[in-house]
């Protein structure tokens, strides 16, 4: 999602800010200042310009799978954990209208074409393929068509509605979609049955995350971690506990990225001792200075949380 407008923030960056943002690419490790849950946060690297719009992230075969959103072909990129692209697959039987996240579950890869910045889409869908065929460009996907039961108007709106979505996880045999609410800065949770081809989504829970949710990861046990940012591009994670299928928001932690970032994706990578390891990515930011234009590259981050 290219950020052109955010409520409460007029994004005008001076030349000095461009220099500062570019300087943020240096590697650093920070301890949490506001929660004992966050053990460390590290900027790993700048991302290749091929993935300036990185918007989804998953672990598969010890690699990171990612994709761009609406500014790219229907392509999944394979990264190592230093952020280097090691390969890619461009699918011939899919279309990237606005890919926003991916999830793996029950031997399937789900790619969520659910971005809805302007609230006017009537073609929201999730592609489902065997994860073993992620390198096959000609794989035939199954389709899950989606719509929001509560949405009755599809007039184009400028990021001023509650029916956008950029985050999914696979949990207990179903997908959970976490909304990106441009109006209330909350997130609504919707259940998606992977076996139904057409579904109307009913909200079953809501969390006051005080920001825009852009990605989600499940630790395969008892925790969902959401990522996002507020109207000033200050990134954060929201931690949700999972107990017998019940969800509860337990923590909201600001991420120590100087001058902020448009963090768009997160995935759980595994345990290291008494810590959980996650990777996150941010999009590049385009900055116009008069007739000139500069780009602050997207970045790869590593996050560890106390188990």
N, C-alpha and C positions, 0 to 999 in steps of 0.2 A: 504494500500500500504506500504510494507516494504521498507524503504529508504536504498538502498545499494549504490547508487551513486546519487549525485546531481551536476549539472553543476557549476563549480567554487568553489566547496567545497570538500576537501578531509576529510571525517569524521573520524578523529583519536582522540579519547578521552583518556585523561590521568586519572590515579586513582583519582587525585584531582577533575577532572571534574565529575567523577561518584559520589563522595561525595556531590558535589554541587547540581547536578541534583536530587539526592535522597532527599536532604534537601528542595528542592522546593515544596515538597508536603504539607508543612505547610500552614494553611489557612491564606490568606491575602486579603486585599482590597486596590485597588489603584485608585486614580483619574487620569483622562486623563491628559497627559502632552502636547498633541499636537492637541487637538480638544475639543471644548466645547460640541460637540455632545456626546462624551463618558462620561457618568456620573460616572460609577463605573465598576470595574472588580474584580472578586473574585474567588479564587481557592476554590472549594467546598470540593473535596475529591479525593483521589486516586481511580482508578477503579479496580474492581475485575479482576483477571488474566484471567477469562473466556472471557473478552472483551478487550484483549490487542491490537486488531487490529480494534477497533471501527472506523467505517467509514461513517456511516449515522446516522441521528438523526431526530426524529419527535415527536410532542406532540400528545397524544391521551388519553382521559379520565384522564387528569391531571397526566399522567405518561410520561416518556420519552421512546420512542422506539428506539432501536439501533441495529446494526448488525456489525459483523466483515466483513472484505473483504475476499480475497482468502484463508486465513488460517483457515477457519471454515466451518462447515456444513451450509445449508440454514436455519439459525436460526435467529429469531427476539427475542431480549431480552427486558424485561419490567423493567425499573428502576424507583425508586422514585427520587425526586429532591435532595436527598443527595447522589445519586450515588449507592444506594443499589439495587441489582438485586432482583426483586420480582416475576419473572416468566419468561418463555420463550416458544416459539413455534418453533419446527423444522418441516419444510414443506417437505412432501414426494414427491410432484409433482413439485419441483423446484430444481435447481442446482446452487450452488454458485461458479461460475467461478471467478468472481471478482466483488462482490457487492460493490458499492461505495456511494450510497445515496438513500434516500427515500423521498417521498412527499405524502401528502394527499390532495385530492381535489374531489369534486363531489361525496362524499361517497366512494371513492376508495383509496386504498393504492397502490402506485407505488414503486417498488423496482428496482433500476437501476443496472443491471449487465453490466456495461459499462466501467469498468477499462481496460485500454489498454496501460500499461506501455511501452511495446516494439513495439507498433504500428502494430502488426501482426494479430490481432484478426479479424475474419470475422463472428463472432457469437454474436455481440453486441445486447442486448435486454433489454426490460423493462417488468417486471412481473406486472400484474394488478389484484388485488383481491378486493372484498368488504372489507372495513376497519372493518366492523362488524364481519368478519370472520377471523380476525388476530390471534385468539386463536385456530383456527381449522387446525390441521396439514395436513388434507387431502383435503383442499380447492383446487379447480382446477383453476389455473390462466389463464387469457388471456395473450397473448404474443404480444409485439410490437417489431418487428425486425428492426434494424437500421443499416445504413451505411452512411459514409460521401461521398457526391458527389465528393468532390475535392481530395479524397484519391485514388490514382491509383496504389500505390505500397504497398505491404504487407510483405516486407522483415523485419525480426526481427531487431529492432534497440534498442540500450541501452539508453532508455529515451532521445532520440534525435529526436523528431518529434512533430507534432502539433495536433495529432488525439487521444489524451487521454481525458477522461471526468470523473469528479467525483462529479458534482453538478447539482441538478435539483430542480425546484420549479413548483408548479401548479399556473397558473395565467390566469384569464379570459378564462377559458374553455380549456386551452392547457398547455402542459408542456414546460418549457424553460430549455435547457441544456447549461451549461457554461463550456467551455473546459478548460483543463489543458495543456497549451502550454509550453513544455519543451525547446523550442528553443527561442521564443520571449518574454516569460514571460508576454504575454497578455492573454485575454480570449475571445474566439469567442462565440457568442450566437446563438443557433439553436432552432427553433420551432418544437415541436413534437405534432402531432394530436393523441389524445388518442384513436380514433376510427379506425385508419388505421393500419393494421397488418404488413405492410412492408413499410418502408420509407427511402428515401435518404435525408440526412440532408444538407440544404443549409444555410451557414452563412448569417445572416441578420444584425449583428452588432458586433463590436469589441471594447474592452476596454483595455487601457493600465494600468493594475493593478500592474505591476512591481513585479510579483511573480506567484506562482502556486496556482490555485484555487482548493479547495478540498471540499467545501460545500456551500450550499445556503439556505436562509430562506426568506419567504415572510410574511410581517406583515398583510396580508389580506386587505390592503388599498392602500398604496402609496410608499412602500419601500421594496427593496430587499437588504439583507445583505449577502455578500459573505465572506467566510473565506479562509485563506491559509497561506503560508509562502514563504519566499524567499530562495535563494540558501544557506543561512547561517542558515536556520531553525529559522528565526526571524518571528514570526506569526503576522498577520494583519487581519483587516476586510476592505472590500471595500463596500461602501454604494452607492446604485443605486436608484435614485428616479424614480417613475412610475407615469407618468401624461398622462392620456387618451391613455394608451397603449404604450407610448413612454418612452424609458429608457435613463437615463443620469447618468453617474458616477459623484457623488458629493463630495465624501470624501474617503480618504484612511487613516486608523488609525492603528498605531503599537500597539500591545497588550503588556502590561507590564508583560511579563513572563520572569523571570531571566534565562539567558542562553538559551532561546528559547524553542520551542516545536513543534512537528509535529501535529499541530491542523488540524483535519480532518473533523469535522462535526459541524453543527449549526442548531438550530431551534428557531423559535419565540414561546414564551410561553404565552404572553399576556401583558396587560398594568398594570402599578402600578402608579396611579396618572398621572403625566405628563411625565412618563417614559415608555419605552418599555423594556420588559424583554426577554433576549435570553439566551439559554444554549449552550455550546460548549463542545466538547470532543477532547482529543488528544490521539494518539496511544502511546503504550509503545515503548521504544527505547532499542534495544539490543546492548550491548557494550561488545566487546571482548577484554580481557586483557591477552595477551599471550595465555596460555591454559585455562584460566578462562573466564567465561561469566557472565555479570551482566545485570539486567533489571531495567530500570527506568520505573515505572508504568505509564500507561495512566492516565489522569486526567479529572475531570468534572469541568467546569467553569460556572460562572454566569456573564452576561454582561447586563448593562442597558444603554440605549441610550435616549437622549432627544427626545421627540416626535416632 
